[in-house]
């Protein structure tokens, strides 16, 4: 009868504990296995699976009389009943298990591990689900144990502390398993875990970074946070298996797809709902993104531009665009857009400062004579003498790109050539424009000496061409689509233990919160933010902007039918060196052009990144890895690219030599060869 009473009280305690979790009522205990917890366990029975700590059972029975109130006398009997329900134990083994060991941190029961679990700081990152943990070491693993404090666990921003028992010495801890199970009557509740920190009975500290959503009822294995390559895991089959399983899971989640023939491959999803939560916008970013979108839409409606299909009646009407967003820059542009000096300045520091090149030879399809440009150059010099100050912008990539039809009206696009000259006053001015790649009577060369509106319209057509190159190649291709290739390859082929994500953190082992390491690890700060939202923003672009019927299809001269071949042509002409700022500046011959702030500022940033990456890699990679820096395993670390091919047809976004192996030059520690693979995917090799 007394046992039945205890079991009835057990069910009531479940309901009470659940209510406390729902209403976030804080309870006084910090650890799931403290003395108070054992007293309740003795009185009410073990109300959670694996709640009983066999190591401390004997210790708790000695403290039964300290329980408040008249329950003190009956608690001793309750402990006896609890002990009777446990399997018989060998007295010798029991004595060994209750032995206390001395460490620099004080007295800790043998086999008792202190665990800190950090929940994400943003809204909705907490969970009501039951979280349990298993510690996996080189000599064995602990039982699955529920993590449960008094009060609500795993609330946003919390770093909860627990004690986890093991009846054996686990040895060096290799993995942590987080188990997410149902809790009472609550529906499944996603949880964002930042990290798990572990201190062993011997005082050793381990960090297990997570930084991801855990959805559904599942078990997630986390590896210790030291950055390692495959060669570092030789002799540890468990870690090698974990590496393989992690990559297999990643490759199943992040599958290669094709948006359109000729374009770089991408994430194989048709909508945002199909995406893994870990690569989606967080709630705050999504809210801000949607708010800005709604404000922009409202602004366009108020200005009458949302469904406007009429042409501008006069140029001054364009000022209406800046009604709500007037800035000193917008006002300056509105006042000076027709000036030649401002037209040239935009090629140096405008939205597309990567198109201009030094003109070492006038193209044969651009038949400019000295007489044409004499007025612009001045009487004391010639075109031949001013070669170092003459630059060109050639939009030949736009030739033969199909154009769009909007509301029954055919649209037009040119493939112009524009010659520019930097004056002794260091102004960059246009001196000749041809609006097609084929010279002739139907394609005259426009000069500054022509009637003002002829010359203005010629410059406007050049600007229109620059818009298409900038929007579809400099921005969409080189910023978004190639970044997606890097992101996909990284997610698919580099496990989170790779040094690219986590340099060796042993030197920071005394830092209490792993999240603080973000202030010390530049690779994390540089890489992860660029990978985090790339896939979602690109998916949004494919769904809403560049798709058939999307915004670009409705509003630009190229449209969907023009964007696809244009991006394909751009991808086939990209070289890796063109993505590296120093090589690109040198190749375009613009190392000495004046007032080129994009170059000046960009080179400082490039040098700082390269220096920081090199210093970080040198400090944090283990000596074993440094010794193998010249080996194939290390050279494959970053970036070992694999050429994209499709049914035997080369569609590589990187130019290869005949042996299909190219030495890519990046920051010094990341030199690697390019390899070919025949399965149609652009990937890194596992490292």
PELINNOR-V912198 format. One line per field, one symbol per residue. phi: phi as a letter, one per 40 degrees, with the letter a starting at -180 (. if undefined). A space follows every 10 residues. Layout:
phi=???
This chain:
phi=.ccdcccccd cccdcccccc cccfccbccc bcbccdcccc cccbgccbdg ccbccbdccc ccbcccccgc cdcccdcccc ccccccccbc dccccccccc bcacchcbdc gbbcbbbbcd cccgccaccc bbabcbbcbi bcccbccacc gccfcdgcbc babbcacacc gdccbbbbbb bcbfcccdbc bbbcabbbbc dcgcbbbbcb facbbgcabb cbcdcccacd ccccgbdccc cccccccccc cccbccbbca dgcdcaccbc acccccdcbc ccdccccccc cccccccccc cccgccbcbc cccacccccc dbdcbcbdcc cccccbcccc ccdcdcccbc cbcbccbccc acdccbccbc ccbdccchcc abcccbdcbb bbbbbccccg ccbcbbfgbc bbabbcbbbb bccdcgccbc babbcacbci dcbcccbccc ddcccccccc ccccccdccc ccbccccccc cccccccccc ccbbccccdc cbcdbdcbcc ccbccccdcb bccdccccdc ccbdcccccd cccbbcccgc ccccbbccgc cccccccccc ccbcbccccb ddccccccgb cbccgccdcc cccccdcccc cccccccccb ccdcccccdc cccccccabb cbccbafgbc bccbcbcccf bbccbbcdcb caccbbbbcg bcacccb
